[in-house]
Amino acid sequence: MENKFLSLLYPDLDAYERHLNRDNLPNISSRVLDELGLNEIFALKSSSLTDFLTCESEVIKYRREVVRDLIAVPELVDILTGIYPTLDDIRELRRLDDEEVSAADSYLYSITEIELYVAALDSLARGFSGVRERVRSAAFIRLADFVRELTESEYYVDLNERLRALSARVSEVKSVTVGVNLDGEMRPVSAAVISINSERFKSGKLLDKILRLSFKNDAFTSIAPLSPLSDGQSDNKREALNGAFFGAINEVFRSSVRGWRSIVADYVSENTDFLLKLLPEIEFLSRAAELCRTLGSRPGCSICYPEIAPREEKCFFARGLYNPRVALVSEGEIVTNDFEFDEAGRIFVLTGPNRGGKSVITVAVGAAQALLQLGLPVPAAEARISVTDAIFTHFPEGAEDTIDKGRLGEECARLREIFDGVSEESLILLDESLSSTGAYEASYIAAEILSAFAAIGVRGIFSTHLHDLASQLPEINERSAEAGGVSVDTLVAGIDEGQRSFKIHRQKPDGKSYAKDIADRYGLSFEGLMSEKRK
């Protein structure tokens, strides 16, 4: 049968090979996905989430249709997850068979592999028969039709017949007859397996003969047990006899293995390979469907398929954007925000109080960008996004926004590394960078970094406690304009009526209000301190 290309993630072989050759892939590392919370959300075992990132719009659109099917036809998820353990067993058998194994083990592995292959195909055929008319994506239509073609073919029927015969041959082996040659003094000089039998030998004890009502001696009645297999014998003696038996049985199986291997090569390997290639895709898509269902069921949370803007637009617009990791773990109301990079602000300096939502929105923007480039819906009500060639993050090591998170030299080295890797199509997300030094030094270095990033033309967010950095934006934008770069603007994580709203506002920061918030929070305002003293 013709060997067809089948993938749930790539529309054709050329797209798949470009991906394997790492052509046009975004620079989004596993570390970045960790900091965006996506590795934790997906928790993949058979692959890395970085394996599925893409910059190709056609690949993204192809995957969207697959996800739409998974959401609209939930039985598809059951079909895929149902065969996942079987495919994982096939992969493990392949791994074991690559190691040094006996001919008998190799023979049994081959039979087991084809049994698993048949089980997986039969399961797929049964599952797709009930949903084939409801699927719309090219991927599932191709897979369903190919499975039906396979399972209805003559060679598949022949394969099942051969499998039954071979399985029966193995299951019928119940005992072996051993011949031992003796010398003149009744000492063994050679031994060999005489035959493989389909019935077990019988005890020669008198009580057993009475119970069987048979006192005759025949080829399957024991005269005396071999001592290494008797009770009380040492493990070494048992292992020696087992080794001798296995060596002889391997010789018996060797010719069968050679014949069976040719059947595997002709009938199985090509077809199990297409299933094994789907294994990481199935896990990825199953987790993606679970994520979409969970987010979609949360009150106030939406998911959408963004319009893919041209790359040269360097566009990111989202209405009702939220952080998916927060939505998955929070029991309270999820605050959403509208966010957009535009001509007046390709880079934003985001300020606000501690725990006011700065990190949450920064991660939300990065997660939406990464999810787009995984070909998945994004956590927003509406979005229009260009693909990016890279996402770089510089986040604090701990979960707390504290001073003294590490040595300044390490932070600067990491920021320089990020700068060396960016292009005008990159997205940078800096959260509380330069917090390991004083405000004056940090503001100076931050202004230099922002000027350089703006001159390059990247999109980005600099979430910071350096509220007076906003006062330096005219100089930063002047330097950027001279280099033909982009504009830097400000965002504020708001406090509405004295309460953290987690809403993001496009306005200039007021550092005094944040300082007052911190003082009030820790009871260090003049009024707070004096009121406690008067009590």
N, C-alpha and C positions, 0 to 999 in steps of 0.2 A: 504494500500500500504506500502511496505517495507520502513522503514525510513533510507535513505542513508546519508552517510557523504559527504558533498559537501563543498569545500573551494577553493577559488582562490589563497590562499597563502600557504596552507599546503597540502602535497601530500596524507596524510592518517590521520586517527584518532589518531594513536599513536604519530605522529609528533605534531599534534594539542594539544594533552593532555600533552606532554612533555613541550610544550610552556606554557600552562596554569599553569603547576606545576613549571615553571621557571627553568627547567632543562637545563643546558648548554646554558644559555642566557648571552650575554655580558653585562658588567657593563658600560653602556653608558647612562648617566643621561639626563634628559630634559635640565638641565643647560648646559651640554656639547653641545647638539644639538642646543640650543640657540646661543652659542658662535660660532658654526660652520655655523650658518645662516640657518640651515635646517628647524627648526620649522617655521621660517618666510616664507620660500619658500613653504612649504606644507600647512601651515595654516589649519590644520585639526580641525573640529568642533565636530565630533562624537567620537573621540578617541584621544589618544596621540601617537605621532610618536614613542615613546619608546616601544609601544605595539607590534611593528612589527620587532624589531631587533632580529637577530638570529645568532648563531654560526654554524648551521648545513648546510653543503655543499649541501645536497640533497634538503633542503628547498630553498636555494638560487637558485639552478638550476631549480627547479619547477617554481619559480616566474619569472625567466628570460624568460621562454617559454611563460608565460602569457603576459609579457611586450612586447615581440616580436610580439605576436598576436595583441596587442593593437596598436602598431605602424604600422604593416602591414595591419591591417583591421580596419581603423579608425571608421567604423560604430559601432564597439564594444563599443567604448567610449560613443557614443550617446545612445546605448541601455542601458548601465549601468547608465549613468547620467539621462536618461529618467525615470527610475523607482525609482531613489533615493528619490525624494519628496514623492512618494507614500509609500515607506518603512518608511520614517521618520514620516509620518502621522500615520501609524500603530503603531509605537513605542510610539508616543504621546498618542494614544488611550489606549494602554496598561497601560501607566502611569496614565491616568485619571481614568481608570476602577479599578486600584488598590486603589484609594482613595474612600472615602465614597460617593457613588452615589446612586440615587434612582433606583428602579427596572426598571422603564421606561427608564432611561438614560442608564442603563447597557444593556438593550435589544437593544436600538438603537446603542450603541457603538458596540455591537456584530455584528449587521447587517452591520454597516459601515465598520468594520474590514474585514469582509468576502468580501464585495464589493471591498475594496482596494486590498485584496489578489487576487481576480479574475482579477482585472485590471492589477496588476503587472505581474501575470502569462501570461495573454493574450498579454501584451506588450512584454514580453520576448520571447514568442512563435513566434510572428510576426517578431521580430527583428532577432532571430536566424535562422528562416526559410530562410532568404536571405543571410546568411553568413556562415552557418554550414559547407559547403564544403570547405571553405577557411581557417578555423581555424586549427591550428596544436597542440596547447597546450592541455595536458591531462585535465587541469582544465576547459577550455571552452567546450571541447568535452563532458565531463561529465555533465556539467551544461545544455548545449543545449539538450542533449539526455534526461536528467531527466525532463526538462520542457516539452518537447514534450510528454514524457510518461505520465506525470501528466495531461496535458490538453486534451489528447486523451482518458483518462480513463473513465470508466463508472461512478465512484464516482464523478468525476469532472462535468460530465454532470448532474448527480443527484443533486450535490451541486448547480449548476446554477439554476436548476428548483426550488429547495427549496428557494433559494435566491429571485427569482422573486416573488414567492408566499408570502414570508414574507415581502418583500419590498412593495408589493401591499397592504398587510394588513395594514401596517403602513401608506402608502400614502392615503389610503381610509378613514382614520379617520379624519372626518371634524368637528364633534361636539359630544357632549355628552348630554344625557337627564338626568336631575337631578330631583329626587323626594324629596319633603320636607313634613314631617308630622307636623301637627299643633295641639296645645291644644285647649281647649274650648274657649280661648280668642284670637285665631288666631295667636298665637305666635309659631315659629318653635321650635320643640323639638328634631327632628332628621332629617338627610338628607343623601341621598345616590345617587350614580350614577346608573341610571336605565338601560341605554344602551349606547353603543358607535355606532355612526352613520356614514354613508358614505356620507352624504350631510350636508351642513350648514343650520342652521335655518334661517328663513326669518323674516324681520322686519314686525311688525303688523301695521305700520303707514298707514294711509289712502292713502297718495300719493304713497307709494310703492305698495299698492294693485292695485291702478289705473294703474300704470305703468306695473304691471304684468298681468293686466286684470283678476285678481282673487280676489274674496271677501270671499272665504271660510276660515274657521278656521280649521287648522289641527295640527298634532303633531309637525310640523316644522315651525309654525308661532308664532312669539313672541307676547305675550299679554302685557308684561311690562318688561323692562330691570332690571337686578339686579343692585342696586345702586352702589356697590363698583367698577363696571366696567364702570360706566357712567362718562361723562366729569366732571371735577371739584372735583372728589373724592380724598381723601388723599392717599398717597402711602401706608400707613399702612393698610388701608381698602383693597386696591387692593392686597397687599401681603397676607393678611389673607385669602381672597377668593382663591387666587392662591394656597396657601398652602393646603387648604381644597381639591381643585380639584386634585392637584397632588397626595395627599395622597390616594384619592379614585382611581385614574387612576393607581397608582402603584399596588394596590391590584388586579386590573383587569389584569395587565400585568404579575403579579408575576408567575402565572402558565405557561405562555408562555415563560418567561425567563428560567424557570427550564428546559423545553423541548429544548429550543434553545441552552442552555449551553451545553447540551449533544451533540448536533450536532457540536458545535464549538470544543468541546474536541475531537470528533471522526474525524472530517474532516479538521479543520482549524489549530489548535494550532501547531501541529507537522510540518505542511507545511509552515505556516507563520514564525515559528521559524527558519527554514533553510534560509528563505529570510532575516530575521532580523539579523542573524549571518553574512550575507554577507554585511550588511550595512556599517560597518567601513572598510571592505576590498574594497568595491566599491569606497568609497571616497578616500582611500589611493591610489589605483591603478589609478583612474582618475587623481589625482594630479600628480602622477608619469609619466603618459603618457603625460600630458601637459608639464611637465618639460623636458622630453626627446625631444618632438617635438620642443619646444622653443630653447633649446640648440643646437639641430641638425640643426636648420635653421640659426643660427648665423654664419656669415663668419669667417672662421678660427677656429671654435669650432667643436670638435668631441665628440662623446660618444662611449663607447665600453663596452663589457662584459668581465671583467678581467678573465684571467685564475686563477683558485683558487689553490694556492700553498698549500702544506701540512703545517699544523700549526707549526710543529717543525722547518720549514725553517725560520719562522718569516720574510717572504719576503714582501717587498713593492717596486715594480718597476712600474713606469709610464712614458710613453713618450707622450709629448704634454699635460701635466697636466695643469689645470687652475681652478680657484676658481669659482664655479657656481653662487654664489651670485653676484660677480662682473660682470660676463657675462650677468646676467639678467638685470642689471641696467645700465651698461655702454653702451654708444653709440659709443665709440671709438674702436680701434683695441684691441683685447684681446691677451695679451702676454702669451704664453704657455712656460712651462719648463719641462725638463726631471728630474726625481727625483728617487733616489734609495737608500735604505739601503743595505749595504753589509758588508763583514767581516771587512773592514777597517773603517767602520763608521756605527754603529747601532744607535748612537746618534750624532746629529750635533749641533754645536754651530753656529748659523746663525747671522751674523752681516751685517751691511750696514747702509746707511743714512736713516734718517727719511723719511717716505713715499717712500721708495725705493723698497717696495715689500716684506719685511720680513713677515709681518702679512698675506699678501695675499697668499703666498706659504704655510705658516704654516696652515692656514685654509683649503687650497686646499687639503693638504695631509689628514687632519682629515675628511673632507667632503667625499673624495673618499673612505676612509676606512669605514665610516658609511654607505654610499650608497651601497657599496658591501654587508654589513651585513644587509641591508634592502632588498637585492635581486634585486637591480636595476643596470642599467648601470652607469658607472662613467665618469666624465668629463675629458677624455683623449683620445688620439688616440690609445693607446695600453697600457695594464697593466697586471701585474701578482702580485697577492696580497694574503697573508695568512690571515685567519680570526684572529681577536684578541679577547682576553677575556675581554678587557676593553679599553676605551679611557678616559684619564684624561686631562683636560685643565686648564691652569692658565693664564687667559687673563686680561689685564687692564680693569678697570671698564668703562672708557670713550673711545671714539673713537680716541682721540688724544694721541700720544706718548709723554707724558710729565713727568717731574719729580714731585715727591710728589703726587702719586696716592692714597695714603692711608698709614696707619700706618704699619711700618715694622713688628710689632708683628702679625698683621692679615695675612700678606703675608706668614710669616714663618709658622704660624699655618695651613694655607691652604696647603702649600707645604708638611708639615709633614703628613697631612691627606691624600694627594695624595700618598706619599711614602708608608704609611701603607696599601694602597689598591692595589698596583701594584704587578704584577708577571712578570716573564720573557716573557710572551706572551702579555704584555700590551703595549699600545701606549701612550706616554705623549707628550703634546704640551704646551710648556711654552713660553708665549709671553711677553717680557719686564718684566719678574718677577724681584723682588728686586729693582725696580726703585724708591722705596720710601726712599732709603738711599744713602749714598755717594758711590763713585766708589770703594774705597778701601774695605769697609765693604761688599758691594754687591759682589765684585769679590771673596772675601774669602768665603762667604756663598755659592755662586754659584759653586765654585770649590768643596766644600764639598758635595753639593747636586748632582752634576754631577758624582762625584766619586761613590756615593752610588747607584744612578740609574744605572750606568754602571756595577757596581758589581752585581746588580740583573739581568741585561741582557735585560732591556726593549729596545724598539725602541722609538726614540723621537727626538724632535727638541727643542732647547733652543734658541729662537729668542731674541737677546739682544743688548743693546747699549754698553755693556762691551767689547770693542774690544781687550783689553789686556788679556782677559780670554784665548785667544788662546795660549798665551805664557805659560800657566799652564797645557796645555794638556799632555805633557810628564809625569808629575807627576800624573795627573788624570788617564791616561792610565796605568801607572805602578801600581797604587793602585788597579785598576780594574782587571788587569791581575793576580795579587796575589790572588784575590778573585774568579778567574775563570770567570770574567765578560767579557764585550764586549768593543770594541774600540769606542772612541769619536773622531770625525773629525770636520772640519770647512767648512762652506759654506759662500758665500758672495753675498749679493744682489748688483748687479753691477751698476757702473756708467760708461757708455761708451762714451768717448769723451766729458766728462763734463755733460752728460745728464743721467737722471735716465732711465735705460733700462727695469727695472723690471725683468731682467734675473738673474738667480741664477747660480753662478759659484762655483765649488769646488776648493777652494784655501784658502790661509791664508789671514786674514784681514790686511789691512793697515790703522790703526787708523787715521794717519795724513790726509789721503785723505778725510775721512769722516768729520773730524774736519774742514778741508778747505771748504768742501761742505756746512757745516752749516754756517761758517763765511761768505762765499760768498752769501749764500741765504739771510742772514739778513743784508748784507752790512757792515759786521764787519771785513773784511780783511783789512790789512794795506793799500793796494792799493785802496780799495774801500773807506775807511775812508778819506784818504788823497786827493783823487780825488774830493770828495764832498767838502772838506775844501777849495780846491784851486779855486772852482767855484765862 
